[in-house]
Amino acid sequence: MFNPFRWPFRAQCFAGFGACIALLAYAYFVQFQLGIEPCPLCIFQRLAFIAIGLVFLAGAIQAPRAFGRRVYALLVLLGAAVGVGISAYHLWVQHQGPDPMAGCTPGWNYMVENYSLRYAWSKTLEHAFTGHADCAEINWTFLGLAMPFWTLISYVLIGAGAAWAGFRRRDQDASR
């Protein structure tokens, strides 16, 4: 009962959804209570957690059979891989030496509000992944490690949990 590795797929998906909600809630706590504004890469990491959480929620609501469980697990793994990539890039940016020529990119709100709808996402992606000055600042640590490191660990653990939930063998009577 208390071993999440033996829970039914539906319960494991609800737990994954809860983990994503908890991670997002902490990110909003850091932003609104601690006053640390997220950079564009942080926003994209949040979007990856939102996407993963929605896939977990859909899997929990549907409670599919074996093929469907594998599809949901692969979708979560895809989202987790994207999150790992963004987090790893963010860590790389933070560990580069300060570049005096690096220009600060505008904040997320500025990009979304001031770029035309036609070019909004392409410009936002371009600025998020080429402007390094605002994303290079380390303004939050836990155990000496920055937040992108902890999100990377979270993506790996969530992806591993989804793979376990979707691909493990189950008894016929406990398949849901």
ABEGO torsion letter per residue (X at the ends): XABAAABBAAAAAAAAAAAAAAAAAAAAAAAAAAGBBBBAAAAAAAAAAAAAAAAAAAAAAAGBBAAAAAAAAAAAAAAAAAAAAAAAAAAAAAABBBBAABBBBBBAAAAAAABBAAAAAAAAAAAAAABAAAAABBABBBGGBBAAAAAAAAAAAAAAAAAAAAABBBBAAAAX
